Amino acid sequence: MFIQQLVNGVSIGGIYALMATGYALIYSLLGFSNWAHGDVAMLGAYIGFLCVATVRMPFWLSALTALLGAGVISILNERLAYRRIRRNNAPTMFLMIAAMGLSVTFQNMVIVFLGPKFRTYPPVIPVKAISLGSIKIGVLDIFSMAFVIIAMSLLELLITKTKFGLAIRAASSNMITASLMGINIDFYITLVFLLAGSFAGAGGVLLGLKYTVYPQMGNVSLKAFIASVFGGLGSVRGAIVGAFIIGIMEVFVSGFITSGLRDLFTFGLLIAILLIKPSGLFGIDIQDKA
């Protein structure tokens, strides 16, 4: 029973990790929590669903379209809503308010144009489980975990071994100095939003496959935000670790205590980490006066 719940927790934690890395990447550069990030995941889930169920595209092409579509939406968010605020040197709180406005706008747009009903993905991945002794692992969970492992590994290589990662780390350390050294800040911010949006879209598609698609499903990303805070805002590795810890904790609470206390434990963890170690597991101890 313990091993079975652990496997389930890792599966959920992997989806949280895809979203939490987006929070961490954007925070590391711009220093604000992008509350519209979860709704980008929701839009990615809808794009994938419409491509599969309406256009009848192959699933792999639908998933790729969802990732790219979510990435483009994320870029447009930065270009249309955040860039002007950032260039005016406005307080960080203004960026958060703009993100909240985008979140409400996206949810209501989906309700108006697509309706509030819950949608279910067609059975593009077999709904069955593989038995490993007494442990049963769903095919969808295996697919999800494999995708998350590959995506997280590629992200780690991208950040630590490429010029892109070096520029992002330099900009996150000191954006003004990085620009004086010849780094095109706007270009790399655009790439970060593309990457974060694509990861959100992937998380949205996996959530849609595992559960359902509906206009408020982006609210699930609040768990990813808590994971990012737990791991340390701005730390990609911390966000990944925090996401898996929260996913495993939620499954254990649901399985061994009661599902009604699942969110209580999650938000209790957020309060505890803010009281005990506000910088998180891997974060840097700084003061945000925005």
QUIQUIJO-V43628 format. One record per residue. N is the residue number from 1. RES is the residue in three letters. OMEGA is omega in whole degrees, -180 to 180 (NA if undefined). D_FIRST is the distance of its C-alpha to the first C-alpha in Angstrom with 1 decimal. Layout:
n->N res->RES omega->OMEGA d_first->D_FIRST
n->N res->RES omega->OMEGA d_first->D_FIRST
//
This chain:
n->1 res->MET omega->-180 d_first->0.0
n->2 res->PHE omega->-179 d_first->3.8
n->3 res->ILE omega->179 d_first->5.5
n->4 res->GLN omega->179 d_first->5.1
n->5 res->GLN omega->178 d_first->6.2
n->6 res->LEU omega->178 d_first->8.5
n->7 res->VAL omega->178 d_first->10.0
n->8 res->ASN omega->-180 d_first->10.7
n->9 res->GLY omega->178 d_first->12.2
n->10 res->VAL omega->179 d_first->14.3
n->11 res->SER omega->178 d_first->15.6
n->12 res->ILE omega->-180 d_first->16.8
n->13 res->GLY omega->178 d_first->18.1
n->14 res->GLY omega->178 d_first->20.1
n->15 res->ILE omega->176 d_first->21.9
n->16 res->TYR omega->-178 d_first->22.6
n->17 res->ALA omega->179 d_first->24.0
n->18 res->LEU omega->-180 d_first->26.4
n->19 res->MET omega->-176 d_first->27.9
n->20 res->ALA omega->179 d_first->27.8
n->21 res->THR omega->177 d_first->29.9
n->22 res->GLY omega->175 d_first->32.5
n->23 res->TYR omega->-176 d_first->32.8
n->24 res->ALA omega->-179 d_first->33.1
n->25 res->LEU omega->-178 d_first->35.7
n->26 res->ILE omega->180 d_first->37.9
n->27 res->TYR omega->-178 d_first->37.7
n->28 res->SER omega->-179 d_first->38.7
n->29 res->LEU omega->-171 d_first->41.9
n->30 res->LEU omega->174 d_first->42.9
n->31 res->GLY omega->176 d_first->41.3
n->32 res->PHE omega->180 d_first->40.0
n->33 res->SER omega->-175 d_first->36.8
n->34 res->ASN omega->-176 d_first->37.2
n->35 res->TRP omega->177 d_first->36.0
n->36 res->ALA omega->-175 d_first->36.9
n->37 res->HIS omega->179 d_first->34.4
n->38 res->GLY omega->180 d_first->31.7
n->39 res->ASP omega->170 d_first->34.4
n->40 res->VAL omega->176 d_first->35.2
n->41 res->ALA omega->178 d_first->31.6
n->42 res->MET omega->179 d_first->32.2
n->43 res->LEU omega->175 d_first->35.4
n->44 res->GLY omega->178 d_first->33.9
n->45 res->ALA omega->179 d_first->31.4
n->46 res->TYR omega->178 d_first->34.4
n->47 res->ILE omega->179 d_first->36.5
n->48 res->GLY omega->-180 d_first->33.8
n->49 res->PHE omega->-178 d_first->33.4
n->50 res->LEU omega->179 d_first->37.2
n->51 res->CYS omega->-179 d_first->37.8
n->52 res->VAL omega->-171 d_first->35.3
n->53 res->ALA omega->-176 d_first->36.1
n->54 res->THR omega->-178 d_first->39.8
n->55 res->VAL omega->180 d_first->41.3
n->56 res->ARG omega->176 d_first->39.2
n->57 res->MET omega->174 d_first->38.7
n->58 res->PRO omega->-175 d_first->36.3
n->59 res->PHE omega->-177 d_first->32.9
n->60 res->TRP omega->179 d_first->33.4
n->61 res->LEU omega->177 d_first->36.8
n->62 res->SER omega->179 d_first->35.5
n->63 res->ALA omega->179 d_first->32.8
n->64 res->LEU omega->177 d_first->35.5
n->65 res->THR omega->179 d_first->37.9
n->66 res->ALA omega->179 d_first->35.3
n->67 res->LEU omega->-179 d_first->34.8
n->68 res->LEU omega->180 d_first->38.6
n->69 res->GLY omega->179 d_first->39.3
n->70 res->ALA omega->178 d_first->37.0
n->71 res->GLY omega->179 d_first->38.6
n->72 res->VAL omega->178 d_first->42.1
n->73 res->ILE omega->179 d_first->41.3
n->74 res->SER omega->177 d_first->40.1
n->75 res->ILE omega->180 d_first->43.3
n->76 res->LEU omega->176 d_first->45.4
n->77 res->ASN omega->-179 d_first->43.7
n->78 res->GLU omega->-178 d_first->44.9
n->79 res->ARG omega->-172 d_first->48.3
n->80 res->LEU omega->-173 d_first->49.2
n->81 res->ALA omega->-171 d_first->47.5
n->82 res->TYR omega->-170 d_first->46.8
n->83 res->ARG omega->-179 d_first->49.5
n->84 res->ARG omega->178 d_first->52.5
n->85 res->ILE omega->-179 d_first->50.8
n->86 res->ARG omega->-179 d_first->49.9
n->87 res->ARG omega->177 d_first->53.5
n->88 res->ASN omega->-179 d_first->55.0
n->89 res->ASN omega->179 d_first->53.2
n->90 res->ALA omega->177 d_first->51.8
n->91 res->PRO omega->-180 d_first->49.3
n->92 res->THR omega->179 d_first->45.7
n->93 res->MET omega->179 d_first->45.1
n->94 res->PHE omega->177 d_first->47.2
n->95 res->LEU omega->179 d_first->44.7
n->96 res->MET omega->178 d_first->41.8
n->97 res->ILE omega->177 d_first->44.0
n->98 res->ALA omega->179 d_first->44.8
n->99 res->ALA omega->177 d_first->41.1
n->100 res->MET omega->177 d_first->40.4
n->101 res->GLY omega->178 d_first->43.3
n->102 res->LEU omega->-179 d_first->42.0
n->103 res->SER omega->180 d_first->38.6
n->104 res->VAL omega->-179 d_first->40.3
n->105 res->THR omega->-179 d_first->42.7
n->106 res->PHE omega->-179 d_first->40.1
n->107 res->GLN omega->-179 d_first->38.1
n->108 res->ASN omega->176 d_first->41.3
n->109 res->MET omega->179 d_first->42.7
n->110 res->VAL omega->179 d_first->39.7
n->111 res->ILE omega->-178 d_first->40.0
n->112 res->VAL omega->-172 d_first->43.8
n->113 res->PHE omega->-176 d_first->43.8
n->114 res->LEU omega->179 d_first->40.5
n->115 res->GLY omega->-177 d_first->39.7
n->116 res->PRO omega->-173 d_first->36.9
n->117 res->LYS omega->174 d_first->34.9
n->118 res->PHE omega->178 d_first->31.3
n->119 res->ARG omega->179 d_first->31.4
n->120 res->THR omega->177 d_first->28.9
n->121 res->TYR omega->171 d_first->29.1
n->122 res->PRO omega->-178 d_first->30.1
n->123 res->PRO omega->-179 d_first->27.5
n->124 res->VAL omega->176 d_first->28.6
n->125 res->ILE omega->-176 d_first->25.3
n->126 res->PRO omega->179 d_first->23.7
n->127 res->VAL omega->178 d_first->21.1
n->128 res->LYS omega->-177 d_first->18.8
n->129 res->ALA omega->176 d_first->15.7
n->130 res->ILE omega->-178 d_first->15.8
n->131 res->SER omega->173 d_first->13.5
n->132 res->LEU omega->-172 d_first->12.9
n->133 res->GLY omega->179 d_first->11.9
n->134 res->SER omega->-177 d_first->8.6
n->135 res->ILE omega->177 d_first->8.1
n->136 res->LYS omega->-179 d_first->10.3
n->137 res->ILE omega->179 d_first->12.5
n->138 res->GLY omega->178 d_first->15.3
n->139 res->VAL omega->178 d_first->18.8
n->140 res->LEU omega->178 d_first->19.7
n->141 res->ASP omega->178 d_first->16.9
n->142 res->ILE omega->178 d_first->18.2
n->143 res->PHE omega->-179 d_first->21.7
n->144 res->SER omega->-178 d_first->21.0
n->145 res->MET omega->179 d_first->19.5
n->146 res->ALA omega->179 d_first->22.4
n->147 res->PHE omega->-179 d_first->24.9
n->148 res->VAL omega->180 d_first->23.8
n->149 res->ILE omega->179 d_first->23.9
n->150 res->ILE omega->-178 d_first->27.4
n->151 res->ALA omega->-180 d_first->28.6
n->152 res->MET omega->179 d_first->27.6
n->153 res->SER omega->178 d_first->29.1
n->154 res->LEU omega->178 d_first->32.3
n->155 res->LEU omega->178 d_first->32.6
n->156 res->GLU omega->178 d_first->32.4
n->157 res->LEU omega->-179 d_first->35.1
n->158 res->LEU omega->-176 d_first->37.1
n->159 res->ILE omega->-173 d_first->37.2
n->160 res->THR omega->-171 d_first->37.8
n->161 res->LYS omega->-175 d_first->39.9
n->162 res->THR omega->177 d_first->42.1
n->163 res->LYS omega->176 d_first->45.2
n->164 res->PHE omega->-180 d_first->43.3
n->165 res->GLY omega->179 d_first->40.7
n->166 res->LEU omega->179 d_first->43.6
n->167 res->ALA omega->180 d_first->45.5
n->168 res->ILE omega->180 d_first->42.5
n->169 res->ARG omega->178 d_first->41.9
n->170 res->ALA omega->-179 d_first->45.7
n->171 res->ALA omega->180 d_first->45.9
n->172 res->SER omega->178 d_first->42.9
n->173 res->SER omega->178 d_first->44.7
n->174 res->ASN omega->-174 d_first->48.1
n->175 res->MET omega->-179 d_first->48.9
n->176 res->ILE omega->179 d_first->52.7
n->177 res->THR omega->179 d_first->53.0
n->178 res->ALA omega->178 d_first->51.0
n->179 res->SER omega->178 d_first->53.4
n->180 res->LEU omega->178 d_first->56.3
n->181 res->MET omega->175 d_first->55.0
n->182 res->GLY omega->179 d_first->55.2
n->183 res->ILE omega->178 d_first->51.7
n->184 res->ASN omega->-173 d_first->51.8
n->185 res->ILE omega->-178 d_first->49.5
n->186 res->ASP omega->-180 d_first->49.6
n->187 res->PHE omega->-177 d_first->48.7
n->188 res->TYR omega->174 d_first->45.6
n->189 res->ILE omega->177 d_first->44.5
n->190 res->THR omega->179 d_first->44.8
n->191 res->LEU omega->179 d_first->42.6
n->192 res->VAL omega->179 d_first->40.0
n->193 res->PHE omega->176 d_first->39.9
n->194 res->LEU omega->-179 d_first->39.7
n->195 res->LEU omega->-180 d_first->36.8
n->196 res->ALA omega->179 d_first->34.9
n->197 res->GLY omega->179 d_first->35.7
n->198 res->SER omega->177 d_first->34.5
n->199 res->PHE omega->177 d_first->31.1
n->200 res->ALA omega->178 d_first->30.9
n->201 res->GLY omega->177 d_first->31.9
n->202 res->ALA omega->177 d_first->29.2
n->203 res->GLY omega->178 d_first->26.6
n->204 res->GLY omega->179 d_first->28.2
n->205 res->VAL omega->180 d_first->28.1
n->206 res->LEU omega->176 d_first->24.4
n->207 res->LEU omega->179 d_first->23.7
n->208 res->GLY omega->178 d_first->26.1
n->209 res->LEU omega->-176 d_first->24.5
n->210 res->LYS omega->-177 d_first->21.0
n->211 res->TYR omega->179 d_first->22.4
n->212 res->THR omega->178 d_first->26.2
n->213 res->VAL omega->179 d_first->29.4
n->214 res->TYR omega->-172 d_first->31.5
n->215 res->PRO omega->-177 d_first->34.1
n->216 res->GLN omega->-177 d_first->32.0
n->217 res->MET omega->178 d_first->28.9
n->218 res->GLY omega->179 d_first->30.3
n->219 res->ASN omega->177 d_first->29.4
n->220 res->VAL omega->-178 d_first->25.9
n->221 res->SER omega->174 d_first->27.5
n->222 res->LEU omega->176 d_first->27.9
n->223 res->LYS omega->177 d_first->24.4
n->224 res->ALA omega->177 d_first->25.7
n->225 res->PHE omega->178 d_first->28.7
n->226 res->ILE omega->177 d_first->26.7
n->227 res->ALA omega->179 d_first->24.9
n->228 res->SER omega->177 d_first->28.5
n->229 res->VAL omega->-179 d_first->29.7
n->230 res->PHE omega->-180 d_first->26.8
n->231 res->GLY omega->-178 d_first->27.5
n->232 res->GLY omega->-178 d_first->31.2
n->233 res->LEU omega->-179 d_first->33.4
n->234 res->GLY omega->180 d_first->35.2
n->235 res->SER omega->-180 d_first->32.7
n->236 res->VAL omega->179 d_first->31.1
n->237 res->ARG omega->178 d_first->28.8
n->238 res->GLY omega->179 d_first->27.9
n->239 res->ALA omega->-180 d_first->27.1
n->240 res->ILE omega->180 d_first->24.7
n->241 res->VAL omega->180 d_first->22.9
n->242 res->GLY omega->-180 d_first->23.0
n->243 res->ALA omega->180 d_first->21.6
n->244 res->PHE omega->179 d_first->18.5
n->245 res->ILE omega->-179 d_first->18.0
n->246 res->ILE omega->178 d_first->18.5
n->247 res->GLY omega->180 d_first->16.3
n->248 res->ILE omega->-180 d_first->13.3
n->249 res->MET omega->-179 d_first->14.4
n->250 res->GLU omega->-179 d_first->14.9
n->251 res->VAL omega->179 d_first->11.5
n->252 res->PHE omega->179 d_first->10.0
n->253 res->VAL omega->180 d_first->13.0
n->254 res->SER omega->-175 d_first->12.6
n->255 res->GLY omega->-173 d_first->9.0
n->256 res->PHE omega->178 d_first->9.5
n->257 res->ILE omega->175 d_first->13.3
n->258 res->THR omega->-179 d_first->15.1
n->259 res->SER omega->180 d_first->16.1
n->260 res->GLY omega->-179 d_first->19.7
n->261 res->LEU omega->-175 d_first->19.3
n->262 res->ARG omega->-178 d_first->18.0
n->263 res->ASP omega->178 d_first->21.5
n->264 res->LEU omega->179 d_first->22.7
n->265 res->PHE omega->-178 d_first->20.5
n->266 res->THR omega->-180 d_first->21.6
n->267 res->PHE omega->173 d_first->25.2
n->268 res->GLY omega->176 d_first->25.0
n->269 res->LEU omega->178 d_first->24.0
n->270 res->LEU omega->180 d_first->27.1
n->271 res->ILE omega->-179 d_first->29.4
n->272 res->ALA omega->-178 d_first->28.2
n->273 res->ILE omega->177 d_first->28.8
n->274 res->LEU omega->180 d_first->32.1
n->275 res->LEU omega->-173 d_first->33.2
n->276 res->ILE omega->-177 d_first->32.0
n->277 res->LYS omega->-174 d_first->32.4
n->278 res->PRO omega->-179 d_first->34.0
n->279 res->SER omega->180 d_first->34.3
n->280 res->GLY omega->-176 d_first->30.5
n->281 res->LEU omega->-175 d_first->28.8
n->282 res->PHE omega->-177 d_first->31.2
n->283 res->GLY omega->178 d_first->33.9
n->284 res->ILE omega->-177 d_first->37.5
n->285 res->ASP omega->179 d_first->38.9
n->286 res->ILE omega->177 d_first->41.5
n->287 res->GLN omega->177 d_first->43.0
n->288 res->ASP omega->-176 d_first->43.0
n->289 res->LYS omega->179 d_first->46.2
n->290 res->ALA omega->NA d_first->46.0
//
